[in-house]
């Protein structure tokens, strides 16, 4: 009866955002995961249209110039962006979509889609966040310290979000995220009431 819902998930690095979203998609396989465009080359095991849409920098800039992105950013020399057309198509097909995105990106999504639900995923504590970052074994000491400092800055944005989930257990956090989606699907917006009543009266 209505378009799909948008769930935007942001979190400090090391909070387990990707793991929780993965478990959510296992619980609700009908949900679409927003796939970004990027100008970087595919890494081993990455597939075009699954992990990213891989394009050249020239093509990416062309899309920027045409206003095709809801949000885009430059990170470590490569561009990343979210296609407005692809998101609109998902919503028009009445599918829900979840974003794994930065805080800056979350704000941009909300600017274009005011009814998007912003979810902030938090670690149980900063010592636990540090432990997770160290256990990844992918960063130097300086990088770890930098990520922790950035995390402290990022959590000051918590009040700008609609929901928070503490990721003490990834499976439980995914269930809570599923509950957020269920709540959003019951929330009135725009002319939902008119369309819902028309549908009920039509089938009664």
Buried (B, 14 or more C-beta within 10 A) or exposed (E): EBBBBBBBBBBBBBBBBEBBBBBBBEEBEEBBBBBBBBBBEEEEEEEEEEBBBBBEEEBBBEBEEEEBBBBBBEEEEEBBBBBBEBBBEBBEEEBBBBBBBBBEBBBBBBEBBEEBBBBBBBBEEEEBBBEBBEEEEEBEEEEBEEBBEEBEEBBEBEEEBBBBBBBEEBEBBBBBBBEBBEEBEEEEEEEBEEEEEEEEEEEE
